[in-house]
Amino acid sequence: MASSTPQVRSIYRRLLRELPSPGSPTPSTRSATTPPKFRSSSHQKLSAPSAIQKRIRDTISKANSASQMAQAEQFVQYVQAQRMYATLIERYNPGMGMSEEERVRLSARRVGVNLPTEFVKGQE
């Protein structure tokens, strides 16, 4: 990418920003109250690139036509939209990852009712 245009570098950087950083919580593992973590800096990502980062760099550097650049731009927009979609699904459906029992218990607490503890045979 030494002789790349600013547009190519921009697309490459935008793709790198959309990649999940190692150790970052995925939407399903992050709780609804936890704010999203900041992604690692691009310097950290480029100092030890992963296999997918190397592949993206090779593919972007070999893209020479306007149609290939347009496809890369569309892919960046698609990945951004998917990230936003996952964020919105998580935000507006906070009980999605909960079990039915946990959802009922929290719904009852929301209206001020505590569910009774269930009887388990053999315990007092």
Phi and psi in degrees as a GROMACS rama.xvg file:
@    title "Ramachandran Plot"
@    xaxis  label "Phi"
@    yaxis  label "Psi"
@TYPE xy
-65.149  -39.0031  ALA-2
-102.309  32.5278  SER-3
-85.4894  155.854  SER-4
-82.8898  163.392  THR-5
-59.3541  -32.0916  PRO-6
-65.2082  -41.7856  GLN-7
-64.7406  -45.3063  VAL-8
-61.8582  -39.7363  ARG-9
-62.4723  -45.851  SER-10
-64.0649  -42.5276  ILE-11
-60.2242  -45.353  TYR-12
-66.5006  -39.1506  ARG-13
-64.7329  -37.8189  ARG-14
-64.2803  -42.9179  LEU-15
-63.0907  -37.3622  LEU-16
-64.2471  -30.9479  ARG-17
-81.1571  -16.9455  GLU-18
-69.0923  139.106  LEU-19
-69.1018  137.372  PRO-20
-79.7253  150.961  SER-21
-62.111  132.557  PRO-22
86.1619  -3.10661  GLY-23
-78.3331  144.065  SER-24
-71.1927  140.196  PRO-25
-82.4053  163.212  THR-26
-56.4114  -33.7959  PRO-27
-77.1419  -23.1356  SER-28
-95.3878  -13.3018  THR-29
-87.9988  137.203  ARG-30
-76.2618  163.005  SER-31
-68.4778  -24.8234  ALA-32
-90.1247  -13.9067  THR-33
-82.6008  124.326  THR-34
-70.6799  152.336  PRO-35
-63.7132  141.919  PRO-36
-77.8697  153.782  LYS-37
-71.9287  141.863  PHE-38
-74.2376  157.342  ARG-39
-65.4794  156.253  SER-40
-70.6755  160.232  SER-41
-66.9157  -27.1547  SER-42
-62.676  -42.6062  HIS-43
-65.9495  -37.6085  GLN-44
-69.219  -37.119  LYS-45
-83.1719  -19.5036  LEU-46
-69.4179  -31.8902  SER-47
-138.901  77.0373  ALA-48
-67.3475  143.073  PRO-49
-80.3916  176.5  SER-50
-63.9688  -39.0791  ALA-51
-69.331  -34.9264  ILE-52
-65.7988  -40.083  GLN-53
-64.1071  -40.027  LYS-54
-65.9704  -42.0877  ARG-55
-62.7862  -43.0252  ILE-56
-62.7653  -44.1556  ARG-57
-62.988  -44.065  ASP-58
-65.1665  -44.4855  THR-59
-66.5661  -39.632  ILE-60
-68.2934  -26.3647  SER-61
-88.5908  -9.45497  LYS-62
-71.1134  117.607  ALA-63
-120.795  -13.0287  ASN-64
-103.019  161.091  SER-65
-66.0792  -32.6542  ALA-66
-69.0235  -36.5396  SER-67
-67.1535  -37.0862  GLN-68
-68.53  -36.4878  MET-69
-65.8026  -38.735  ALA-70
-64.3346  -41.8308  GLN-71
-62.7122  -41.4156  ALA-72
-63.2617  -42.1576  GLU-73
-63.5847  -38.5663  GLN-74
-64.3655  -41.1611  PHE-75
-60.8581  -45.2761  VAL-76
-63.661  -37.7671  GLN-77
-63.7574  -46.1352  TYR-78
-64.5068  -40.2006  VAL-79
-63.2011  -41.9889  GLN-80
-65.5166  -38.4862  ALA-81
-65.3426  -39.5819  GLN-82
-63.8297  -44.255  ARG-83
-64.5817  -39.7201  MET-84
-60.9518  -46.4186  TYR-85
-62.9365  -38.8561  ALA-86
-64.4759  -43.9775  THR-87
-68.5351  -39.9302  LEU-88
-59.9383  -44.2473  ILE-89
-65.1794  -40.5443  GLU-90
-68.9015  -43.1677  ARG-91
-93.5967  -4.23531  TYR-92
-130.596  67.7249  ASN-93
-65.3818  -23.0531  PRO-94
-91.0431  10.2124  GLY-95
-61.2467  -38.079  MET-96
-91.4075  4.36448  GLY-97
-91.9058  157.845  MET-98
-76.2069  165.685  SER-99
-63.1578  -40.1319  GLU-100
-63.0971  -43.7075  GLU-101
-65.4437  -39.6732  GLU-102
-63.8911  -41.8408  ARG-103
-65.7087  -43.3563  VAL-104
-61.2299  -45.267  ARG-105
-69.2415  -34.3658  LEU-106
-64.518  -41.0647  SER-107
-65.0406  -41.9233  ALA-108
-65.0785  -31.6194  ARG-109
-62.2986  -33.5064  ARG-110
-97.9359  7.93721  VAL-111
91.5697  21.2135  GLY-112
-116.902  131.176  VAL-113
-98.9993  128.105  ASN-114
-70.9639  145.876  LEU-115
-69.4983  153.544  PRO-116
-72.8751  141.16  THR-117
-80.1867  146.021  GLU-118
-78.3622  129.039  PHE-119
-118.605  124.809  VAL-120
-60.9084  131.784  LYS-121
98.6227  -11.9409  GLY-122
-112.45  155.206  GLN-123
